[in-house]
Amino acid sequence: MKAFFEGIQTLFVDFLFVPLDLLRSLELSNWWLANLVSWTLMIICSYYIVYWCKELQKHQDNNEENQDTTAHSFLK
């Protein structure tokens, strides 16, 4: 059983976390490049938040949204 968990440790530490170790070592020389993944994810999330808000506004303008407080039976 111990060999199984050591195998999992080897998989993650020696193979799957290598890109993260490279980013960690890159942080000492260039902070911007080390955080490139974070910046990319923030930009993608911001884009889709704006997109979702625009879609909600379209439904609001077309009066397609049901804002009746009794729209659900548990709200009666």
Summary of the structure (lengths in Angstrom):
residues: 76
radius of gyration: 23.6
end to end distance: 55.8
largest distance: 61.9
contacts: 128
relative contact order: 0.05
helix: 75%
strand: 0%
